[in-house]
Amino acid sequence: MVAGRVVVGVDGSASGLAAVEVAAYEARLRGAELRVVHAFLWPAMHPPPGSSPLGPPAGGVRSTVERLVHEAVERARTTEPEVTVSRAVVPGEPLTVLEVQSRAAELVVVGSRGMGGFTGLLAGSTAVHLAAHGRCPVLVVREEPRADGPVVVGVDGSPAGDRAVDFAFAEAVLHGTGLVAVHAWTVRSTPMPAARDASVRYTDGPAGRAQGEERLLAEALAGHRERHPDVTVRQEVVHGGAREALIEASRSARLTVVGARGRGGVAGLLLGSVSQALLHHAHGPVAVVRGTDGHR
């Protein structure tokens, strides 16, 4: 991760412009540059060798691209005038282009749906796939952020989820707000303890299991709370599904943070079911943070 740059993907859609405003705000909080990126796919034809991939200077395609990028840049400058804004039009498929851009960014922001969104899909394919493949945290803008809400983070006690907790605390500091840490558990999702691990017991009935899950949440937060003593933290242990608990918690959140994969992640899947559910159904922006393989 190279500190000092927030990347936002734009495509001329209303969702993309909403992402620009959020990205500009995040850049200001970080004291970072904002880079507005448009990924351009040549429409089903091949330009002559050596010609510009955008066509002649007066071409309609070039004019359209320049117009939408200019609109996004002006929206960013109007939203946060003190932020330095750069722009890039890159030939290629949006997911590939933004994945490459994420290698030199501390945050990538995209809208939940773009110009290519299909009716009935609440999150576009670029947003979902980028959340799985991005090399830095990916913030997907859904609905209008709540200016007075806390940062909500899903905690499952997994090493991969620890990155999400770290990011959530940092966001709470940047936004000057509190943190709500949500840990949901069911009998099926409760992991079997190691042979010498007495911290989680399975012979004490529901009450004993609930205490074990509360202890798991407290331990997962302990180091982060020590590093960020000024962040007010509310712990919520929910007996139920993580997807439902986090979607409900997102109603009052300014940002909901989840790991790309959690304790129940299936090998080979880069984006877990909880992350996907939040991207499709959360009531506000969602940040997906990959583990150590995707967050440097």
N, C-alpha and C positions, 0 to 999 in steps of 0.2 A: 504494500500500500504506500502510495506517495501522498504525504499530507499536503493539504492545501488546494485540493480540487474536488468540486462536486460536479458530476456529469448529469445532464438531463436529456433524455431522448424525446424528440418532437417529430410530429408527422402531420401537423396542420389540423389536428382534431381538437375539440373542446377539452377532452380529457388531457391531451398533451399540454395545452396552455395552462390548465390547472396545475399540472405537474411542474411547470416552469415557475409558477408563483411559490410553490412549496420549496422547490430546489433553491430558488433565490434566497428565501428565508433561511434555509439550512446553511447555505454558503455564508450568509452574513453572520450567523451565530458562530460559525467556525473560523471566521476571518479568512475564508477560502475564495479562490477563483471559481466562477461558474462557467462551465463549458456547455454550450447548446449544441447538440449533435443531431443531425438528420442523416439517416441511412437511406441511400438512394438506390433503388432497383431499376435498371433500364427495362422498360416495358416490352418484353417479348420480342426484341429485335437487337441486332448487333451493329454498333456503329463501325464505320471504316477504321482500319488500323491507324493508330496515331491520333485519332480525333478525340476530343474531350468526351468523357462518359456522359456529360450533361448535354451534349449537343452544341450547336452554334450559339454565340452569345445572345442572339435575338430570338432563340428558339422558345417555344411555348413552355416546354418542360423546364428549361433553366429558369425562365421567368417565374413559374409557379413555385419552384423550389426556393428561389431567392426570396420570394415574397413571404412564404410561410416561415422561413428561418428568420427573416428580418422582423416579422411580427412577434416571434418568440423572444428574440433578443430585446426588442423594445418593451415587451411585457415584463421581462426580468428587470430591466433598468428602471422602469416605472415603479415596480413593486419594491425594489431595494436599490436605490440610486447609488449607494456607496460600494456596491459589489462590482468587482471587475468581471466583465462578461466577454468571453471569447466564443467563437463559432466554428463549426466544422461540418462540411457536407462530405460524406464518405460513401463511395460506391460500395454496395454490398447489401446483404440480407440483414435486417435490423438486429436480430439476435446475435449474429456473429460480430457485427460492428460494435454493439454495445458491450459485448463480452470482452472484446479487445480494449475498449475504452475503460472498462472497469479495472484493468490491470494497473492503471496509473491514476486511480481515484480512491478517495476515502468513502464515497457514497455515490450510488447511481440512483436517479429518480426517474420513474416512468409513470404514465397514466395507466389506469386499470384497463382501459379500452382505447383502441386507436381507430384509424380510418378503416382498417380491415376487420374490425370486430364483427362477429356473427350475432344476430339476434338470439337472445336466450343465454348467451355466454356472458357471465358477469365479470369475468376477467379475461383479457386478451391473451393469446398464446405467447406473445413476446414477453409480457409481464410474468407469466407463470414460468416460462422456460429460462428467462434471465435470472429469476429468483433461485433457480436450481443450478445455474452455471456461472453466475457472476463471481468475480474474484474479490469483491468487497460487498458490504451490506447493500441490499437493494430495497429502496423504499417505493412502494406502489401506492399511488394516490387514489383513494376511494372516497367518494362523497366529500363533504366539507369538513376539514379538521375542526375539532372543538378547541377554541383558544384557551378555555379555562379548565380543560381536562388533564388528568394525570397521564403519565406513560404507563401502559400496561405491558407486562412481560409474562410469557408462559414459561414456567420452570418445571423441569422434570428430573433434575438431578444428574443428567447425563453430561459427560465431558463436552459433547457437541453443543448442548444447550447452554453451557457456561459462557460461550462467546456471545450468545444473545443477551444473557443477563448483563455482561460487561457493557455491551452496546446500549442497553436500556438505561443503565445507571448514567452513562455518559450523556445520553439524550436528556435525561431528567435534569442533569446539571446545566446543560446548554439552555434548556427551556425554562429553568428556574421553577420547576414543578415537582410534585411528588411522584412516587412510584408505587404501583399496585402489582404485587407479585402473585400470580395465580398458579396454583398447583392442583391439578385434577387427577383423581385416581379412581380406579375400579378394582375389583378383585382380579380381573384378568390382566390389568395393566401393572399391578404391583409386582415388581421383580422379586425373584427368589433371592434370599440373602446368601452371601458367600459362607463357606463352611464355618469360618471363625468370626463372622460378622454378627454381633449380638444387638446391633442398633435397630434392626427391624425384626419383629417377632410375629409369627403367624399363628400362635396358639392362644392369643389373648382375646379373640373375637373382634367384632367391629370396632369397639372402643380402642383396643390396643393397636389395631391397624391404623386408625385415624391418628393416634398419637405418633406412630412411626412415620406417617406421611408428613405431619407437622414438623417433626424433627428433621426429616429429609429436606424440607423447604428451608428451614432455618439454617441448616448447615450449608446449603447451596448458596445462600445469600451472605453468609457471615463475612467472608473475605471482602466482598464488594462493599458491604456496609462499613467496614473498617476504613476502606480507601475513600469512601464518600460519606463521611459522617453527617454532612449537612442535608443529605437527601432524606426526606420523610418517606418511610416505607410502610405500606400496609400489606400484610400477608393474608392471603385467602386460600384455604384448603377446601377443595370442593370434591365431594363424593359423587362422581359422575364423569361424563365424557369430556375430554379436553377441548374438543372442537366446540361443543355447545357452550362450555363455560367461558371460553375466550371470545367467542362471537358475542355473547351477552355482555361481557366486560367491555368490549370495544364500543358499546353504545355511549359510554361516558368518557372515552379515552381520546386524547389528542393524537396518540400514536399507540399502536399495538405491535409488540416485538415478539418474534418467534424464531426458533432455530430452524434451519432447513430440514434437519432430521433430528428426531429425539430418541429416547430410550427404546421405543418400539419400532425404530426405522428398519426397513427391509433392505438387506444388502443389495446394492446395485441401483437403488432408487435414490436420486439426489435430492428429491423434494418429498417430504413426508406428507401424510394425509392431513395432519393438523394444519400445516403451512398452506397446503392447497385450499383447504376449507376456508381459512381466513382470507386468502386472496380473492375468493369468490363471494364470500358472504359477510365480511367484516363491515362495521358501520362507520369506518373511517380509515385513514392511512394505515398501511401495514408495512413493517420492515422485516425482511427475512435475512437472517445472518447465518452464513455457512460456518462450519467448524474449521479446524486448523488447516484443512486442505484447501479451503477457499477464502480464508481471511488471514492475510499476512500482516 
